[in-house]
Amino acid sequence: MAVPKRKHSKSRARKVKAGLRKTIISMRECSRCGTMGPPHTVCDSCGYYAGREVIQKDEF
């Protein structure tokens, strides 16, 4: 079984953990219905993207 030869310092261990953090996902407001969602994607509630209907959804 592999065992580390020397103890990792606190700063080295924290550097590794810093890279594992999740990034914050940016959000944008839909220009048609006003709901929040990720940018550059079709709106989940109305089905529009860039001013045109991509997915047919029921009217809200």
C-alpha positions as YAML, in Angstrom:
chain: A
units: angstrom
residues:
- id: 1
  name: MET
  ca: [0.00, 0.00, 0.00]
- id: 2
  name: ALA
  ca: [1.36, 3.44, -0.90]
- id: 3
  name: VAL
  ca: [2.17, 5.67, 2.04]
- id: 4
  name: PRO
  ca: [3.45, 9.26, 1.80]
- id: 5
  name: LYS
  ca: [7.10, 9.60, 2.78]
- id: 6
  name: ARG
  ca: [6.66, 13.04, 4.38]
- id: 7
  name: LYS
  ca: [3.78, 15.06, 5.78]
- id: 8
  name: HIS
  ca: [2.25, 17.66, 3.45]
- id: 9
  name: SER
  ca: [2.40, 21.15, 4.92]
- id: 10
  name: LYS
  ca: [-0.84, 23.00, 5.69]
- id: 11
  name: SER
  ca: [-0.28, 25.47, 2.87]
- id: 12
  name: ARG
  ca: [0.31, 22.70, 0.34]
- id: 13
  name: ALA
  ca: [-2.83, 20.83, 1.44]
- id: 14
  name: ARG
  ca: [-4.88, 24.03, 1.25]
- id: 15
  name: LYS
  ca: [-3.59, 24.76, -2.26]
- id: 16
  name: VAL
  ca: [-4.94, 21.38, -3.38]
- id: 17
  name: LYS
  ca: [-8.31, 22.00, -1.72]
- id: 18
  name: ALA
  ca: [-8.57, 25.49, -3.27]
- id: 19
  name: GLY
  ca: [-8.67, 23.95, -6.74]
- id: 20
  name: LEU
  ca: [-11.57, 21.68, -5.82]
- id: 21
  name: ARG
  ca: [-14.04, 24.49, -5.04]
- id: 22
  name: LYS
  ca: [-17.10, 24.80, -7.24]
- id: 23
  name: THR
  ca: [-17.32, 27.87, -9.41]
- id: 24
  name: ILE
  ca: [-20.28, 30.21, -9.09]
- id: 25
  name: ILE
  ca: [-22.62, 29.92, -12.07]
- id: 26
  name: SER
  ca: [-23.59, 33.30, -13.48]
- id: 27
  name: MET
  ca: [-27.28, 33.98, -13.99]
- id: 28
  name: ARG
  ca: [-29.13, 36.23, -16.41]
- id: 29
  name: GLU
  ca: [-32.71, 37.47, -16.62]
- id: 30
  name: CYS
  ca: [-34.87, 36.32, -19.53]
- id: 31
  name: SER
  ca: [-35.84, 39.30, -21.68]
- id: 32
  name: ARG
  ca: [-39.29, 37.86, -22.41]
- id: 33
  name: CYS
  ca: [-40.59, 36.43, -19.13]
- id: 34
  name: GLY
  ca: [-38.10, 37.76, -16.54]
- id: 35
  name: THR
  ca: [-37.09, 34.45, -14.92]
- id: 36
  name: MET
  ca: [-33.47, 33.81, -13.98]
- id: 37
  name: GLY
  ca: [-31.37, 31.17, -15.73]
- id: 38
  name: PRO
  ca: [-27.89, 30.39, -17.03]
- id: 39
  name: PRO
  ca: [-26.65, 32.54, -19.93]
- id: 40
  name: HIS
  ca: [-26.60, 31.35, -23.58]
- id: 41
  name: THR
  ca: [-29.33, 28.75, -23.01]
- id: 42
  name: VAL
  ca: [-33.00, 28.40, -23.90]
- id: 43
  name: CYS
  ca: [-35.29, 29.77, -21.17]
- id: 44
  name: ASP
  ca: [-36.83, 26.93, -19.16]
- id: 45
  name: SER
  ca: [-40.15, 28.65, -18.54]
- id: 46
  name: CYS
  ca: [-41.00, 30.22, -21.93]
- id: 47
  name: GLY
  ca: [-38.78, 28.33, -24.43]
- id: 48
  name: TYR
  ca: [-37.31, 31.44, -26.10]
- id: 49
  name: TYR
  ca: [-33.68, 32.15, -27.00]
- id: 50
  name: ALA
  ca: [-32.35, 35.35, -28.60]
- id: 51
  name: GLY
  ca: [-35.85, 36.69, -29.25]
- id: 52
  name: ARG
  ca: [-37.24, 33.66, -31.08]
- id: 53
  name: GLU
  ca: [-39.16, 30.59, -29.97]
- id: 54
  name: VAL
  ca: [-36.99, 27.48, -29.89]
- id: 55
  name: ILE
  ca: [-39.14, 25.12, -27.80]
- id: 56
  name: GLN
  ca: [-42.93, 25.31, -27.81]
- id: 57
  name: LYS
  ca: [-44.22, 25.74, -24.26]
- id: 58
  name: ASP
  ca: [-47.67, 26.45, -22.85]
- id: 59
  name: GLU
  ca: [-48.37, 30.15, -22.34]
- id: 60
  name: PHE
  ca: [-47.84, 31.39, -18.83]
...
